[in-house]
Amino acid sequence: QLLLVESGGGLVQAGGSLRLSCAASGRTFSRNAMGWFRQAPGKEREIVAAIWGGGSAYYADPVQGRFTISRDNDKNTVDLQMNSLKPEETAVYYCAGSSTYYSATSRRQYDYWGQGTQVTVSS
């Protein structure tokens, strides 16, 4: 069992920055994919960024160049640095872990989820 707890969400003005952190406990998968997803009201949950077991990162096109994902396997944390935030990025952000895949971009490849943290970007 992998327990994921997100923190760092909040209210920020457009153009501002936030840093989300995900703390993992229980069984950890340092060699497997970890990801950040988001879900806005009335929309499907979508991937934002992911980091593979080897440390390579994947970014969804809308956040490329503005967001940075990182992991610290010693501390069992996965962080998401978000810069130049836009109002349309207001959503609940979820941390996710895969027990099976080394690399994963699909929601279905992740089987552990945090409770989510609200990010609100005001215009």
Sequence and secondary structure as in RCSB ss.txt:
>XXXX:A:sequence
QLLLVESGGGLVQAGGSLRLSCAASGRTFSRNAMGWFRQAPGKEREIVAAIWGGGSAYYADPVQGRFTISRDNDK
NTVDLQMNSLKPEETAVYYCAGSSTYYSATSRRQYDYWGQGTQVTVSS
>XXXX:A:secstr
 EEEEEE  EEEETT  EEEEEEEEES  TTS EEEEEE TTS  EEEEEE TTS EEE GGGTTTEEEEEETTT
TEEEEEE S  GGG EEEEEEE SS SS  SGGG  EE   EEEEEE 
